[in-house]
Amino acid sequence: MTVKQLRAFLAVAQTLSFTQACERLHLSQPALSLAIKGLEETLGGPLLIRSTRSVRLTPEGETLLLLAKRLLADWDNTEELLRQRFTLQLGRVALAAMPSVACNRLPSALRRFRERFPRVNVTVHDVINEEVIDMVRRQQVELGIAFEPETREGIDFLPLFDDTFVAVLPPDSPSATVDSIDWKTLLAHDFITLQRPSMVRILLEQTLARRHAELPVAFESHQLATVGRMVASGLGVSAVPTLCREQMHELGARCVPLYEPQICRTVGVVVSAGQELSIAARALFEVLQTTLCEPS
């Protein structure tokens, strides 16, 4: 059966008139008759009883009438749903982002996306860097925002900007007013950091290990907000990506450029290698490219 044949049959069955059905479908009578004949041949028997004055349905035609209404309604609904998705009048996209991005830069990008595509739903998974990449590999999300991975097996990485780490200090610290601070001075204080397997923690440890130094960890937390609040309360110092600077300031801490060594890592969008993105995901990626610029 074809959709054209079903529409022809439904028009005749509802009007019980070939003339009225032709007018409804804008078809010639021979074309309509050919569609009905093809449908009957496909199914193996007559659906209509025709005379010079009337058209009636056979019992099989009555059965098909109920089914044809349902099938065509489903077809039309599916067609409209896909049309809305292709034109971004409707849609859904899942995104995973590491906390330093999800809590700081991402909301402004999502606001811009929402302004352009108000009926597209976005699900955000706020997870650690490693889980972002795993969710993309398992195709649980279409897009991920993470630090550049060391290996790219099964994924593609599209760089957005480079981010450097800054020192996080209590507001009453003498170092909070300087232009910059070195690691040796920072590590003289109790250190507050994220718990493993946070990529921020791993980057700090790997960089300092190359300098034969260790983090003097006094407090650990899974949440950046908790780290910032602890620093603001005078419990110690920390180091976070520049992405988090505004968040740290809102929590009451102060951020200062950090050097010797300077830790820098590329942030970008992670996608599954070889997977075609949905229309909604491509639109969101374009907004991320234009919005998630390098922090000032």
DRENLO-856726 format. One record per atom (N, C-alpha, C): residue in one letter; x, y, z. Coordinates in pm, whole numbers, plus 50000, padded with zeros to 5 digits. Each point is the difference from the previous one (the first is absolute). Last residue first. Example, Ala and Ser with C-alpha at 12.3 -4.5 7.8 and 13.67 -1.06 7.14 Angstrom:
BEGIN
S512854977550708;S500825011950006;S499235010950073;A500294942849993;A499115011950000;A500905012050000;
END
This chain:
BEGIN
S538085366952957;S500865011750011;S500765000050131;P498224956149701;P499705009050113;P500985011850003;E498524974449544;E501054999550103;E499685009950111;C495774982049742;C501295005749957;C500994999550116;L495154981649882;L501024995750096;L501395004649951;T496195010049730;T499785005450134;T501114996650098;T499644985549529;T499985014650000;T499925005950141;Q499994952349929;Q501195005549935;Q500075015250010;L496144977050152;L501134998250092;L501275005949940;V496184999049730;V499855010150105;V501174998950099;E499774967649662;E500305013149942;E499915011150104;F498704956550127;F501455000949982;F500405013549942;L495434989850035;L500575003050131;L501525001349989;A497684986949614;A499675013850033;A500615004150135;R500414955449863;R500845008549916;R499755014850031;A497294968050214;A501374999750053;A500935008849918;A495544994749851;A500035007650125;A501425000550057;I499224973549618;I499875014249965;I500125008550126;S502434953650038;S498645004349967;S500015014949965;L504444969949921;L499255007250103;L498605003249950;E503384958449867;E499365012049946;E499175006550110;Q504534968250055;Q498565001050022;Q499465013149943;G504754985350012;G499204994349892;G498515000950017;A502785005650436;A500644999449868;A499074993249899;S498325028750429;S500324986149965;S500534999549858;V500755044250299;V498904993149931;V500464985849968;V501385048150309;V500284986049970;V498774993849935;V502255052650079;V498814991649988;V500434986049959;G503275034650290;G499324998949872;G498774991050006;V504795025250254;V498614995850023;V499304999449865;T505474998850184;T499015003549900;T498634994250038;R504165015750339;R499404988449934;R498925004749904;C504455016050360;C499065003849895;C499484987549933;I503175021350440;I499284988249953;I498945004549900;Q504985019450196;Q498655003649959;Q499344987549942;P503974999750392;P499695000049857;P498595005249974;E501655025350116;E501134991650046;E499544987650075;Y496195036349981;Y501104997049908;Y501074991550070;L494555024850015;L500924990650061;L501104996449900;P495895041050122;P500754992049902;P501124992050067;V495685012150285;V501215007049956;V500714991149897;C494945006750304;C500824992649904;C501155008749949;R496404995250462;R500645008649901;R500924991649912;A495144991250320;A501464998349986;A500535009749896;G495264994150113;G500735008050098;G501504998549995;L496284982749711;L500034992650127;L500815007150107;E499685017049555;E498645000350058;E499964992950135;H504014998649753;H499765013650052;H498625000950065;M501114960049780;M500785001450123;M499795013850064;Q498034991749579;Q499354992250104;Q500735001450133;E501945019449621;E498805007550041;E499264992850111;R503784978249811;R500355012050073;R498775007650050;C500684957449731;C499305000450129;C500195013050076;L502124989849573;L498564998849982;L499225002250129;T504764995249982;T499505013849993;T498505000249978;P502034956950244;P500055006349868;P499435014250005;V502114983550454;V498924995249913;V500185006249861;A502274992850540;A500285004049862;A498944993749911;S500785015350567;S499724990049898;S500485005149865;V500265006650598;V500035005549865;V499684989049901;G498455007050548;G501154996849916;G499915006849866;L496895005950371;L500524986850032;L501234996349919;G496885040850009;G501345000650057;G500604986650034;S495715013549777;S499914999650147;S501374999850067;A499484998549524;A499475012950045;A499935000850152;V501204958949801;V501075009849983;V499545013550054;M496794966449994;M501034997150099;M501145010049993;R496615002049674;R499515004850129;R501024997450112;G500924983949561;G500025014750006;G499575005450133;V499704953449928;V501405004250001;V500095015250014;T495774981749937;T500484997450135;T501465004350015;A498025002649576;A499405010050089;A500494998350143;L501194968249667;L500765012449990;L499475010750094;Q499474946450093;Q499355011549940;Q500905012249999;H501014956650198;H499574996649864;H499475012249926;S503915000050399;S498565000249979;S499704995949856;E504175005650427;E499594995549868;E498485000649990;F504625019650320;F498574997449984;F499724995949855;A504455005650141;A499415000450134;A498524996549995;V504824994249681;V498544999650008;V499534999550145;P504295013449709;P499814998450145;P498504999950033;L502754985149536;L498975008750055;L499874997550150;E504724992949731;E498734993750031;E499005010350050;A504934995749673;A499255006350109;A498674992650018;H503644997349647;H500354993150125;H499355006850121;R499265009649529;R500885009550072;R500444994050135;R497054976349722;R501145002649911;R500985009950061;A495984990950223;A500894988450010;A501225001749910;L496465031749990;L500905001950114;L500974988350014;T496694997449663;T500885011449973;T501015001850112;Q496644966850049;Q500964996449895;Q500995011349975;E496475007550308;E500974990550051;E501054996449896;L496435028449873;L500835006450102;L501104990650047;L496774982849706;L500885009549932;L500955006850099;I496634971750173;I501034992349930;I501005009249930;R496185019350210;R500944994450100;R501144992849931;V496605015349724;V500685011650059;V501044995150102;M497104968549809;M501105003449910;M500775012150053;S497294964450317;S499845012849931;S501225003249914;P498534958950283;P500865001149882;P499815013049922;R500775004650471;R500174991549884;R498684993149969;Q499675046450255;Q500394986250021;Q500264992949867;L500755053950097;L498974990349966;L500534985950021;T502075040250299;T499884996049861;T498844990349980;I503315034750345;I498644994549989;I499784996649852;F504485010050359;F499404999849867;F498654993050003;D503675029850339;D499154988249989;D499245000649867;H504505027049987;H498745000350076;H499304986449990;A504005011449760;A500385002050140;A498785000050092;L499904997849514;L500084987150069;L500505001150143;L499745038749712;L498664994550023;L500064987250083;T504035020749861;T499335008050103;T498644994050034;K502374980149650;K500744998050125;K499345007650115;W498355004849553;W499584987850067;W500724998050134;D499285050349818;D500644987949950;D499584987950085;I497385048549858;I500624992550108;I500634987549941;S497935054149861;S500144985849973;S500724993450115;D498505045450027;D499684997849859;D500074985349962;V498685016050508;V501155000649909;V499564997049858;T497244998950410;T500065013049932;T501175001049902;A499054962150289;A498785002049920;A500035012949921;S503314983150330;S500264996849859;S498795002649909;P499845005350480;P500865010549941;P500254997549852;S495474982550239;S501394995849982;S500825011449940;D495144997750096;D500885007850088;D501464995849990;P496464978549747;P499945014349969;P500935008550086;P501194948649864;P499035006750089;P500025015149974;L501394968549588;L500525004550130;L498885005850087;V501644970449518;V498805004450074;V500425002750144;A502594997549480;A500004997350144;A498725005550062;V500344982249480;V500255011750085;V500014995550145;F500604977449458;F499604999150141;F500385012850074;T498654995249459;T501114999050095;T499474999550142;D498144988249462;D499715005450133;D501214997850091;D498375002349436;D500974995550101;D499685006750132;F496384987249585;F500915010150053;F500984993450097;L497134975149682;L499315012850012;L500955011050047;P500324947649730;P500455009950099;P499195012949994;L498884947949892;L499945012549924;L500335011450096;F500404942349948;F500105011650089;F500125012649917;D498094945049960;D500645011449935;D499975011750097;I499824942550073;I499445013450012;I500755009849910;G501094952350065;G498555000149996;G499375013850008;E504904998250153;E499374987949947;E498485001050010;R503875031250115;R498755003649931;R499314987949939;T503665016350433;T499744990949888;T498645003249940;E501475028550333;E501324995249958;E499894990249885;P496355040250075;P500404986950054;P501384995849948;E497795050350098;E500484991549891;E500494986750056;F496255024850279;F501395002549964;F500404990449887;A494855010350011;A501014994650089;A501385005249962;I494374994149871;I500965011150013;I501004995850106;G496294973749637;G500645001250130;G500935012049999;L495484975349705;L501085009650015;L500574999550141;E496574969949862;E500555003249869;E501225009150010;V498334961050363;V499775014149966;V500615002349862;Q500094957350153;Q498925004050090;Q499665014749982;Q503464969749784;Q498925006549927;Q498775002250089;R504564983550107;R498874990650009;R498765005249928;R503895027250014;R500404987249939;R498854990050000;V499355040950224;V500035002049855;V500374987049930;M500135000050464;M498605001149955;M499915002449850;D504294999250206;D499384986749998;D498575000549950;I502315040750063;I500544992849885;I499384986149990;V498845025950374;V499545006849878;V500424992049877;E501654986950416;E498664994749972;E499385006949879;E504215014750159;E500124986549946;E498644994249963;N500195043350213;N500565000049866;N500034986049937;I496305008750375;I501445002449992;I500504997649858;V494935015950051;V500814988750049;V501485003249984;D494695016749906;D501135006750066;D500844989250066;H496235002249589;H500584991150101;H501275006750054;V495295017549726;V501415002250035;V500414990250110;T496025007749588;T500314993050125;T501495001450027;V496095027649689;V501414996550020;V500164993550138;N495905012349597;N500354996650138;N501474995950007;V497015033049658;V500954988850002;V500464997850144;R497105035949843;R499274987350017;R500924987849993;P501425047449946;P499324998650129;P499314986650022;F503965023149712;F499234987749980;F499244996750127;R502565040749967;R499874996749858;R499074988149975;E501035014350444;E499415011649931;E499754997049852;R502304968550264;R498565000250032;R499295011649931;F504714996749970;F499374989249923;F498495000150021;R502555029850256;R499985004149860;R499334989649912;R500634989250449;R499045010949990;R499885004849855;L503264968050107;L498664994149995;L498925010849991;A504475013650053;A499834993849868;A498614994049987;S501225017950414;S499835010949903;S499824994549859;P500874968850357;P498685006450007;P499795011349899;L504374976550042;L498924993649925;L498665007250010;R504235011750237;R499825005249865;R498774994549928;N500684987650475;N500515013349975;N499675005349859;C499084955350205;C499605009750103;C500365014449964;A501124962449714;A498554999550024;A499545010950097;V504684993249908;V499295006349888;V498515001050032;S502804979250312;S500575013449982;S499355007549885;P498794953650097;P499435010350088;P500555014049978;M499744965349589;M500714999850128;M499545011950084;A496764977149633;A501015010550017;A500664998650136;A496294977049596;A500734997850124;A501115010450009;L494924993849725;L501355005550008;L500614996550135;A495514989749628;A500644997450130;A501465004149994;V495015012949731;V501424997149989;V500584998350140;R495075006849678;R500604996350127;R501484997049976;G495175025549750;G501194991750000;G500524997750140;L496765034349642;L499864990050104;L501294991950000;Q499625034349706;Q498825004450073;Q499744990850119;L503534997049647;L500295003850139;L498845007150068;T500344977849555;T499965014650001;T500255005750140;F499924953149930;F500935004949899;F500045015249996;R496894979150287;R501364997650046;R501025005349900;Q495445001949887;Q500285009350109;Q501424998350053;R498484969849676;R500135013349939;R500345010450108;L499024956350139;L501325000949939;L500225013649935;L495754991650185;L501014999850106;L501405001749942;E496374995249703;E500025013350061;E501075000850110;E499304958549791;E500505009549902;E500125014050060;T497964966350257;T501444997749987;T500645010049905;N495335000450043;N500625004750123;N501524998549995;D497464983049641;D499985014649999;D500675005750125;W499504953049973;W500925004949896;W500095015250002;D496854979050280;D501374998050049;D501025005449900;A495555000849865;A500195009550111;A501424998850056;L498704969049676;L500255013249940;L500185010850107;L498924955850140;L501305000149932;L500335013849944;R495714992650199;R501074999850099;R501385001349934;K496214997049721;K499935012450078;K501165000850098;A499454960149757;A500545010849917;A499985013350074;L498014961350197;L501464999550003;L500625011649923;L495324995149998;L500445003150136;L501545000550007;L498074986949590;L499675014050029;L500505003950138;L500264954749843;L501115008649959;L499735014650033;T496594968550085;T501154997450087;T501155009449966;E496235001049724;E499685005850132;E501174998150097;G500344979649580;G500175014549989;G499695007050131;E499204954149963;E501445002550007;E500315014949989;P495534986749947;P500434997950139;P501505002350018;T498045027349601;T499914985850034;T500374998350147;L497905046149793;L501184992950046;L499704985350019;R497685036049637;R499904994250134;R501304992950035;V497475037749630;V501244993350039;V499814994950143;S496545016449549;S500474999950139;S501344992950014;R497445006849578;R499405010050089;R500625000650140;T501234969549637;T499895012949932;T499495010950093;S502714961850233;S498924999349900;S499915013749934;R503584968950349;R499645011849923;R498864996949905;I502804983750471;I499004994949905;I499455012249928;L504944989950275;L498845008249970;L499084992549904;L504014980450147;L499745008150119;L498745008249986;P502334951149771;P499305012849990;P499775006650135;G504364967249922;G498564999149988;G499345013649996;G504864989850068;G499464987249955;G498504999049990;L503665035350106;L499424993250115;L499324986849962;T501995027549663;T501034997550100;T499464991750116;E497045015049665;E500864989449949;E501094996450100;E497185036350102;E499244987450005;E500854988349951;L501825043149965;L499894996250140;L499284986650013;G500305019749572;G501314995250045;G499974995350144;K496135020149824;K500224986949939;K501344994150044;I498965043850132;I499154990450070;I500244985949946;A502225035049782;A500534998550135;A499204989750079;L498495012249571;L501224992149989;L500614997550138;S496265028549961;S499614986149977;S501214990949993;L500765046050033;L499424995050123;L499634985349985;A501535022449619;A501104998550096;A499494994250131;P496835010649662;P500824988449964;P501134997550099;Q497275038850068;Q499324987550030;Q500824987849957;S502645044350138;S499044996549895;S499364986650036;L501795033950385;L500424989649907;L498954998349891;H500275026450442;H500485006849879;H500614989949902;L497704992250433;L501414996649980;L500635007249881;R495375006350122;R500755001450125;R501494998149978;E497004993149638;E500085014250034;E500845002150127;C499084956049864;C500905006549904;C500185014750033;A496874975550249;A501364996350038;A501015006449906;Q495435005149904;Q500405008350115;Q501434996850045;T498244973649652;T500055014049956;T500485009050114;F499174954050078;F501265002049928;F500165014649959;S497214980550426;S499835006449870;S501365002049936;L498944988350465;L499224990349920;L499675005949863;T502685018350385;T499005007449922;T499024991049928;Q503554981950271;Q499345010150083;Q498915007549926;A502724967149778;A499244993550108;A499245010150085;V502945015349657;V498814993649942;V499134994050110;A504085019050133;A499135010449945;A498734994149941;L503334970650158;L499335006850111;L499055010849948;F502754976649686;F498954991550056;F499225007350108;A503715022349821;A498954998649899;A498854991750055;R503835003850262;R499285012949998;R498854999349898;L502864962850022;L499185001050120;L499215012950003;Q503104993749650;Q498874990949986;Q499075000950121;K504015024750016;K499105005649897;K498774991149982;V503474985150280;V499235010750064;V499015006049902;T501344949649916;T500685012850002;T499115010350070;M500664942249994;M499165012050000;M500875012450000;
END
